[in-house]
């Protein structure tokens, strides 16, 4: 894949972990390669001014 094709993709958007996923993660780590990034993003950028 060339640089132009990568730039055309735009930002990577990952879904916010649900409460059910967070509770299940306490028992075992989910089989999601992006799990750590999703959890870190929620900690760094908590939702404000909207109901989740």
mmJSON file of the N, C-alpha and C atoms, coordinates in Angstrom:
{"data_MODEL":{"atom_site":{
"group_PDB":["ATOM","ATOM","ATOM","ATOM","ATOM","ATOM","ATOM","ATOM","ATOM","ATOM","ATOM","ATOM","ATOM","ATOM","ATOM","ATOM","ATOM","ATOM","ATOM","ATOM","ATOM","ATOM","ATOM","ATOM","ATOM","ATOM","ATOM","ATOM","ATOM","ATOM","ATOM","ATOM","ATOM","ATOM","ATOM","ATOM","ATOM","ATOM","ATOM","ATOM","ATOM","ATOM","ATOM","ATOM","ATOM","ATOM","ATOM","ATOM","ATOM","ATOM","ATOM","ATOM","ATOM","ATOM","ATOM","ATOM","ATOM","ATOM","ATOM","ATOM","ATOM","ATOM","ATOM","ATOM","ATOM","ATOM","ATOM","ATOM","ATOM","ATOM","ATOM","ATOM","ATOM","ATOM","ATOM","ATOM","ATOM","ATOM","ATOM","ATOM","ATOM","ATOM","ATOM","ATOM","ATOM","ATOM","ATOM","ATOM","ATOM","ATOM","ATOM","ATOM","ATOM","ATOM","ATOM","ATOM","ATOM","ATOM","ATOM","ATOM","ATOM","ATOM","ATOM","ATOM","ATOM","ATOM","ATOM","ATOM","ATOM","ATOM","ATOM","ATOM","ATOM","ATOM","ATOM","ATOM","ATOM","ATOM","ATOM","ATOM","ATOM","ATOM","ATOM","ATOM","ATOM","ATOM","ATOM","ATOM","ATOM","ATOM","ATOM","ATOM","ATOM","ATOM","ATOM","ATOM","ATOM","ATOM","ATOM","ATOM","ATOM","ATOM","ATOM","ATOM","ATOM","ATOM","ATOM","ATOM","ATOM","ATOM","ATOM","ATOM","ATOM","ATOM","ATOM","ATOM"],
"id":[1,2,3,4,5,6,7,8,9,10,11,12,13,14,15,16,17,18,19,20,21,22,23,24,25,26,27,28,29,30,31,32,33,34,35,36,37,38,39,40,41,42,43,44,45,46,47,48,49,50,51,52,53,54,55,56,57,58,59,60,61,62,63,64,65,66,67,68,69,70,71,72,73,74,75,76,77,78,79,80,81,82,83,84,85,86,87,88,89,90,91,92,93,94,95,96,97,98,99,100,101,102,103,104,105,106,107,108,109,110,111,112,113,114,115,116,117,118,119,120,121,122,123,124,125,126,127,128,129,130,131,132,133,134,135,136,137,138,139,140,141,142,143,144,145,146,147,148,149,150,151,152,153,154,155,156],
"type_symbol":["N","C","C","N","C","C","N","C","C","N","C","C","N","C","C","N","C","C","N","C","C","N","C","C","N","C","C","N","C","C","N","C","C","N","C","C","N","C","C","N","C","C","N","C","C","N","C","C","N","C","C","N","C","C","N","C","C","N","C","C","N","C","C","N","C","C","N","C","C","N","C","C","N","C","C","N","C","C","N","C","C","N","C","C","N","C","C","N","C","C","N","C","C","N","C","C","N","C","C","N","C","C","N","C","C","N","C","C","N","C","C","N","C","C","N","C","C","N","C","C","N","C","C","N","C","C","N","C","C","N","C","C","N","C","C","N","C","C","N","C","C","N","C","C","N","C","C","N","C","C","N","C","C","N","C","C"],
"label_atom_id":["N","CA","C","N","CA","C","N","CA","C","N","CA","C","N","CA","C","N","CA","C","N","CA","C","N","CA","C","N","CA","C","N","CA","C","N","CA","C","N","CA","C","N","CA","C","N","CA","C","N","CA","C","N","CA","C","N","CA","C","N","CA","C","N","CA","C","N","CA","C","N","CA","C","N","CA","C","N","CA","C","N","CA","C","N","CA","C","N","CA","C","N","CA","C","N","CA","C","N","CA","C","N","CA","C","N","CA","C","N","CA","C","N","CA","C","N","CA","C","N","CA","C","N","CA","C","N","CA","C","N","CA","C","N","CA","C","N","CA","C","N","CA","C","N","CA","C","N","CA","C","N","CA","C","N","CA","C","N","CA","C","N","CA","C","N","CA","C","N","CA","C","N","CA","C","N","CA","C","N","CA","C"],
"label_alt_id":[null,null,null,null,null,null,null,null,null,null,null,null,null,null,null,null,null,null,null,null,null,null,null,null,null,null,null,null,null,null,null,null,null,null,null,null,null,null,null,null,null,null,null,null,null,null,null,null,null,null,null,null,null,null,null,null,null,null,null,null,null,null,null,null,null,null,null,null,null,null,null,null,null,null,null,null,null,null,null,null,null,null,null,null,null,null,null,null,null,null,null,null,null,null,null,null,null,null,null,null,null,null,null,null,null,null,null,null,null,null,null,null,null,null,null,null,null,null,null,null,null,null,null,null,null,null,null,null,null,null,null,null,null,null,null,null,null,null,null,null,null,null,null,null,null,null,null,null,null,null,null,null,null,null,null,null],
"label_comp_id":["UNK","UNK","UNK","UNK","UNK","UNK","UNK","UNK","UNK","UNK","UNK","UNK","UNK","UNK","UNK","UNK","UNK","UNK","UNK","UNK","UNK","UNK","UNK","UNK","UNK","UNK","UNK","UNK","UNK","UNK","UNK","UNK","UNK","UNK","UNK","UNK","UNK","UNK","UNK","UNK","UNK","UNK","UNK","UNK","UNK","UNK","UNK","UNK","UNK","UNK","UNK","UNK","UNK","UNK","UNK","UNK","UNK","UNK","UNK","UNK","UNK","UNK","UNK","UNK","UNK","UNK","UNK","UNK","UNK","UNK","UNK","UNK","UNK","UNK","UNK","UNK","UNK","UNK","UNK","UNK","UNK","UNK","UNK","UNK","UNK","UNK","UNK","UNK","UNK","UNK","UNK","UNK","UNK","UNK","UNK","UNK","UNK","UNK","UNK","UNK","UNK","UNK","UNK","UNK","UNK","UNK","UNK","UNK","UNK","UNK","UNK","UNK","UNK","UNK","UNK","UNK","UNK","UNK","UNK","UNK","UNK","UNK","UNK","UNK","UNK","UNK","UNK","UNK","UNK","UNK","UNK","UNK","UNK","UNK","UNK","UNK","UNK","UNK","UNK","UNK","UNK","UNK","UNK","UNK","UNK","UNK","UNK","UNK","UNK","UNK","UNK","UNK","UNK","UNK","UNK","UNK"],
"label_asym_id":["A","A","A","A","A","A","A","A","A","A","A","A","A","A","A","A","A","A","A","A","A","A","A","A","A","A","A","A","A","A","A","A","A","A","A","A","A","A","A","A","A","A","A","A","A","A","A","A","A","A","A","A","A","A","A","A","A","A","A","A","A","A","A","A","A","A","A","A","A","A","A","A","A","A","A","A","A","A","A","A","A","A","A","A","A","A","A","A","A","A","A","A","A","A","A","A","A","A","A","A","A","A","A","A","A","A","A","A","A","A","A","A","A","A","A","A","A","A","A","A","A","A","A","A","A","A","A","A","A","A","A","A","A","A","A","A","A","A","A","A","A","A","A","A","A","A","A","A","A","A","A","A","A","A","A","A"],
"label_entity_id":["1","1","1","1","1","1","1","1","1","1","1","1","1","1","1","1","1","1","1","1","1","1","1","1","1","1","1","1","1","1","1","1","1","1","1","1","1","1","1","1","1","1","1","1","1","1","1","1","1","1","1","1","1","1","1","1","1","1","1","1","1","1","1","1","1","1","1","1","1","1","1","1","1","1","1","1","1","1","1","1","1","1","1","1","1","1","1","1","1","1","1","1","1","1","1","1","1","1","1","1","1","1","1","1","1","1","1","1","1","1","1","1","1","1","1","1","1","1","1","1","1","1","1","1","1","1","1","1","1","1","1","1","1","1","1","1","1","1","1","1","1","1","1","1","1","1","1","1","1","1","1","1","1","1","1","1"],
"label_seq_id":[1,1,1,2,2,2,3,3,3,4,4,4,5,5,5,6,6,6,7,7,7,8,8,8,9,9,9,10,10,10,11,11,11,12,12,12,13,13,13,14,14,14,15,15,15,16,16,16,17,17,17,18,18,18,19,19,19,20,20,20,21,21,21,22,22,22,23,23,23,24,24,24,25,25,25,26,26,26,27,27,27,28,28,28,29,29,29,30,30,30,31,31,31,32,32,32,33,33,33,34,34,34,35,35,35,36,36,36,37,37,37,38,38,38,39,39,39,40,40,40,41,41,41,42,42,42,43,43,43,44,44,44,45,45,45,46,46,46,47,47,47,48,48,48,49,49,49,50,50,50,51,51,51,52,52,52],
"pdbx_PDB_ins_code":[null,null,null,null,null,null,null,null,null,null,null,null,null,null,null,null,null,null,null,null,null,null,null,null,null,null,null,null,null,null,null,null,null,null,null,null,null,null,null,null,null,null,null,null,null,null,null,null,null,null,null,null,null,null,null,null,null,null,null,null,null,null,null,null,null,null,null,null,null,null,null,null,null,null,null,null,null,null,null,null,null,null,null,null,null,null,null,null,null,null,null,null,null,null,null,null,null,null,null,null,null,null,null,null,null,null,null,null,null,null,null,null,null,null,null,null,null,null,null,null,null,null,null,null,null,null,null,null,null,null,null,null,null,null,null,null,null,null,null,null,null,null,null,null,null,null,null,null,null,null,null,null,null,null,null,null],
"Cartn_x":[0.859,0.0,0.908,0.624,1.471,0.978,1.786,1.488,0.176,-0.094,-1.321,-2.546,-2.512,-3.645,-3.862,-2.787,-2.916,-3.505,-3.087,-3.605,-5.079,-5.556,-6.959,-7.899,-7.355,-8.194,-8.831,-8.171,-8.696,-8.314,-8.802,-8.429,-9.09,-8.411,-8.946,-9.921,-11.145,-12.167,-12.513,-12.263,-12.54,-13.772,-14.608,-15.798,-15.432,-16.197,-16.007,-16.397,-15.594,-15.972,-17.281,-18.146,-19.41,-19.163,-20.131,-19.992,-19.867,-20.593,-20.532,-19.128,-18.511,-17.151,-16.148,-16.319,-15.404,-15.496,-16.708,-16.891,-16.314,-16.556,-16.023,-14.494,-13.91,-12.453,-11.798,-12.556,-12.007,-11.68,-12.41,-12.21,-11.135,-11.235,-10.245,-10.138,-8.952,-8.714,-9.458,-10.205,-10.939,-10.001,-10.514,-9.747,-9.855,-9.53,-9.614,-8.226,-7.611,-6.255,-6.179,-7.302,-7.321,-7.818,-8.016,-8.625,-7.885,-6.583,-5.801,-5.935,-5.942,-6.081,-7.462,-8.498,-9.857,-9.997,-9.47,-9.568,-8.739,-7.546,-6.693,-7.358,-7.982,-8.635,-9.78,-10.537,-11.65,-11.116,-9.98,-9.401,-8.864,-8.236,-7.65,-8.708,-9.749,-10.773,-12.168,-12.517,-13.856,-14.954,-16.089,-17.238,-17.763,-18.022,-18.555,-19.741,-20.731,-21.857,-22.787,-22.65,-23.568,-23.708,-24.843,-25.075,-24.548,-23.86,-23.282,-23.95],
"Cartn_y":[-1.168,0.0,1.236,2.156,3.343,4.425,5.458,6.513,7.235,7.486,8.183,7.376,6.079,5.229,5.257,5.264,5.302,6.635,7.732,9.05,9.193,8.51,8.593,7.833,6.983,6.182,7.008,8.05,8.856,8.257,8.846,8.371,7.034,6.27,5.005,5.297,4.821,5.052,3.712,3.628,2.396,2.598,1.586,1.727,1.786,2.538,2.625,1.282,0.763,-0.502,-0.345,-1.319,-1.286,-1.678,-1.391,-1.773,-3.285,-4.004,-5.466,-5.958,-5.348,-5.728,-5.416,-4.262,-3.89,-4.848,-5.251,-6.203,-7.564,-8.012,-9.296,-9.273,-8.105,-7.989,-8.158,-7.97,-8.195,-9.665,-10.549,-11.988,-12.482,-12.067,-12.466,-11.381,-11.263,-10.254,-10.633,-9.703,-9.992,-10.334,-11.08,-11.47,-10.372,-9.154,-7.998,-7.37,-7.34,-6.785,-5.299,-4.61,-3.182,-2.897,-3.909,-3.732,-2.701,-2.842,-1.93,-0.492,-0.293,1.048,1.624,0.796,1.267,1.72,0.914,1.242,2.491,2.581,3.751,5.024,4.956,6.129,6.611,5.684,6.058,6.723,6.237,6.84,8.236,8.412,9.708,10.73,10.271,11.17,10.72,10.925,10.502,11.299,10.65,11.306,12.402,13.574,14.697,15.3,15.698,16.415,15.564,14.267,13.382,12.102,11.474,10.222,9.067,8.167,6.994,5.751],
"Cartn_z":[0.0,0.0,0.0,-0.87,-0.932,0.025,0.183,1.152,0.846,-0.422,-0.804,-0.396,-0.595,-0.226,1.28,2.062,3.52,3.959,3.356,3.731,3.382,2.368,1.967,2.896,3.752,4.637,5.749,6.192,7.283,8.623,9.711,11.042,11.377,12.201,12.677,13.81,13.695,14.715,15.345,16.651,17.381,18.258,18.384,19.227,20.712,21.462,22.909,23.514,24.447,25.09,25.859,25.719,26.449,27.905,28.765,30.173,30.3,29.48,29.515,29.152,28.126,27.734,28.849,29.507,30.579,31.76,32.101,33.201,32.819,31.59,31.14,31.095,30.818,30.743,32.107,33.176,34.513,34.728,34.075,34.209,33.239,31.981,30.981,29.912,29.344,28.318,27.044,26.462,25.224,24.059,23.119,21.938,20.879,21.269,20.389,20.315,19.129,19.035,19.398,19.38,19.682,21.088,21.912,23.221,24.078,24.21,25.054,24.568,23.254,22.697,22.971,22.879,23.146,24.593,25.523,26.948,27.262,26.708,26.94,26.43,25.259,24.687,25.572,26.124,27.007,28.28,28.786,29.988,29.691,28.53,28.18,27.774,27.097,26.563,26.991,28.245,28.694,28.002,27.836,27.193,28.112,27.531,28.302,27.556,28.312,27.726,26.883,26.961,26.232,27.03,26.879,27.599,26.806,27.473,26.8,27.295],
"occupancy":[1.0,1.0,1.0,1.0,1.0,1.0,1.0,1.0,1.0,1.0,1.0,1.0,1.0,1.0,1.0,1.0,1.0,1.0,1.0,1.0,1.0,1.0,1.0,1.0,1.0,1.0,1.0,1.0,1.0,1.0,1.0,1.0,1.0,1.0,1.0,1.0,1.0,1.0,1.0,1.0,1.0,1.0,1.0,1.0,1.0,1.0,1.0,1.0,1.0,1.0,1.0,1.0,1.0,1.0,1.0,1.0,1.0,1.0,1.0,1.0,1.0,1.0,1.0,1.0,1.0,1.0,1.0,1.0,1.0,1.0,1.0,1.0,1.0,1.0,1.0,1.0,1.0,1.0,1.0,1.0,1.0,1.0,1.0,1.0,1.0,1.0,1.0,1.0,1.0,1.0,1.0,1.0,1.0,1.0,1.0,1.0,1.0,1.0,1.0,1.0,1.0,1.0,1.0,1.0,1.0,1.0,1.0,1.0,1.0,1.0,1.0,1.0,1.0,1.0,1.0,1.0,1.0,1.0,1.0,1.0,1.0,1.0,1.0,1.0,1.0,1.0,1.0,1.0,1.0,1.0,1.0,1.0,1.0,1.0,1.0,1.0,1.0,1.0,1.0,1.0,1.0,1.0,1.0,1.0,1.0,1.0,1.0,1.0,1.0,1.0,1.0,1.0,1.0,1.0,1.0,1.0],
"B_iso_or_equiv":[0.0,0.0,0.0,0.0,0.0,0.0,0.0,0.0,0.0,0.0,0.0,0.0,0.0,0.0,0.0,0.0,0.0,0.0,0.0,0.0,0.0,0.0,0.0,0.0,0.0,0.0,0.0,0.0,0.0,0.0,0.0,0.0,0.0,0.0,0.0,0.0,0.0,0.0,0.0,0.0,0.0,0.0,0.0,0.0,0.0,0.0,0.0,0.0,0.0,0.0,0.0,0.0,0.0,0.0,0.0,0.0,0.0,0.0,0.0,0.0,0.0,0.0,0.0,0.0,0.0,0.0,0.0,0.0,0.0,0.0,0.0,0.0,0.0,0.0,0.0,0.0,0.0,0.0,0.0,0.0,0.0,0.0,0.0,0.0,0.0,0.0,0.0,0.0,0.0,0.0,0.0,0.0,0.0,0.0,0.0,0.0,0.0,0.0,0.0,0.0,0.0,0.0,0.0,0.0,0.0,0.0,0.0,0.0,0.0,0.0,0.0,0.0,0.0,0.0,0.0,0.0,0.0,0.0,0.0,0.0,0.0,0.0,0.0,0.0,0.0,0.0,0.0,0.0,0.0,0.0,0.0,0.0,0.0,0.0,0.0,0.0,0.0,0.0,0.0,0.0,0.0,0.0,0.0,0.0,0.0,0.0,0.0,0.0,0.0,0.0,0.0,0.0,0.0,0.0,0.0,0.0],
"pdbx_formal_charge":[null,null,null,null,null,null,null,null,null,null,null,null,null,null,null,null,null,null,null,null,null,null,null,null,null,null,null,null,null,null,null,null,null,null,null,null,null,null,null,null,null,null,null,null,null,null,null,null,null,null,null,null,null,null,null,null,null,null,null,null,null,null,null,null,null,null,null,null,null,null,null,null,null,null,null,null,null,null,null,null,null,null,null,null,null,null,null,null,null,null,null,null,null,null,null,null,null,null,null,null,null,null,null,null,null,null,null,null,null,null,null,null,null,null,null,null,null,null,null,null,null,null,null,null,null,null,null,null,null,null,null,null,null,null,null,null,null,null,null,null,null,null,null,null,null,null,null,null,null,null,null,null,null,null,null,null],
"auth_seq_id":[1,1,1,2,2,2,3,3,3,4,4,4,5,5,5,6,6,6,7,7,7,8,8,8,9,9,9,10,10,10,11,11,11,12,12,12,13,13,13,14,14,14,15,15,15,16,16,16,17,17,17,18,18,18,19,19,19,20,20,20,21,21,21,22,22,22,23,23,23,24,24,24,25,25,25,26,26,26,27,27,27,28,28,28,29,29,29,30,30,30,31,31,31,32,32,32,33,33,33,34,34,34,35,35,35,36,36,36,37,37,37,38,38,38,39,39,39,40,40,40,41,41,41,42,42,42,43,43,43,44,44,44,45,45,45,46,46,46,47,47,47,48,48,48,49,49,49,50,50,50,51,51,51,52,52,52],
"auth_comp_id":["UNK","UNK","UNK","UNK","UNK","UNK","UNK","UNK","UNK","UNK","UNK","UNK","UNK","UNK","UNK","UNK","UNK","UNK","UNK","UNK","UNK","UNK","UNK","UNK","UNK","UNK","UNK","UNK","UNK","UNK","UNK","UNK","UNK","UNK","UNK","UNK","UNK","UNK","UNK","UNK","UNK","UNK","UNK","UNK","UNK","UNK","UNK","UNK","UNK","UNK","UNK","UNK","UNK","UNK","UNK","UNK","UNK","UNK","UNK","UNK","UNK","UNK","UNK","UNK","UNK","UNK","UNK","UNK","UNK","UNK","UNK","UNK","UNK","UNK","UNK","UNK","UNK","UNK","UNK","UNK","UNK","UNK","UNK","UNK","UNK","UNK","UNK","UNK","UNK","UNK","UNK","UNK","UNK","UNK","UNK","UNK","UNK","UNK","UNK","UNK","UNK","UNK","UNK","UNK","UNK","UNK","UNK","UNK","UNK","UNK","UNK","UNK","UNK","UNK","UNK","UNK","UNK","UNK","UNK","UNK","UNK","UNK","UNK","UNK","UNK","UNK","UNK","UNK","UNK","UNK","UNK","UNK","UNK","UNK","UNK","UNK","UNK","UNK","UNK","UNK","UNK","UNK","UNK","UNK","UNK","UNK","UNK","UNK","UNK","UNK","UNK","UNK","UNK","UNK","UNK","UNK"],
"auth_asym_id":["A","A","A","A","A","A","A","A","A","A","A","A","A","A","A","A","A","A","A","A","A","A","A","A","A","A","A","A","A","A","A","A","A","A","A","A","A","A","A","A","A","A","A","A","A","A","A","A","A","A","A","A","A","A","A","A","A","A","A","A","A","A","A","A","A","A","A","A","A","A","A","A","A","A","A","A","A","A","A","A","A","A","A","A","A","A","A","A","A","A","A","A","A","A","A","A","A","A","A","A","A","A","A","A","A","A","A","A","A","A","A","A","A","A","A","A","A","A","A","A","A","A","A","A","A","A","A","A","A","A","A","A","A","A","A","A","A","A","A","A","A","A","A","A","A","A","A","A","A","A","A","A","A","A","A","A"],
"auth_atom_id":["N","CA","C","N","CA","C","N","CA","C","N","CA","C","N","CA","C","N","CA","C","N","CA","C","N","CA","C","N","CA","C","N","CA","C","N","CA","C","N","CA","C","N","CA","C","N","CA","C","N","CA","C","N","CA","C","N","CA","C","N","CA","C","N","CA","C","N","CA","C","N","CA","C","N","CA","C","N","CA","C","N","CA","C","N","CA","C","N","CA","C","N","CA","C","N","CA","C","N","CA","C","N","CA","C","N","CA","C","N","CA","C","N","CA","C","N","CA","C","N","CA","C","N","CA","C","N","CA","C","N","CA","C","N","CA","C","N","CA","C","N","CA","C","N","CA","C","N","CA","C","N","CA","C","N","CA","C","N","CA","C","N","CA","C","N","CA","C","N","CA","C","N","CA","C","N","CA","C","N","CA","C"],
"pdbx_PDB_model_num":[1,1,1,1,1,1,1,1,1,1,1,1,1,1,1,1,1,1,1,1,1,1,1,1,1,1,1,1,1,1,1,1,1,1,1,1,1,1,1,1,1,1,1,1,1,1,1,1,1,1,1,1,1,1,1,1,1,1,1,1,1,1,1,1,1,1,1,1,1,1,1,1,1,1,1,1,1,1,1,1,1,1,1,1,1,1,1,1,1,1,1,1,1,1,1,1,1,1,1,1,1,1,1,1,1,1,1,1,1,1,1,1,1,1,1,1,1,1,1,1,1,1,1,1,1,1,1,1,1,1,1,1,1,1,1,1,1,1,1,1,1,1,1,1,1,1,1,1,1,1,1,1,1,1,1,1]
}}}
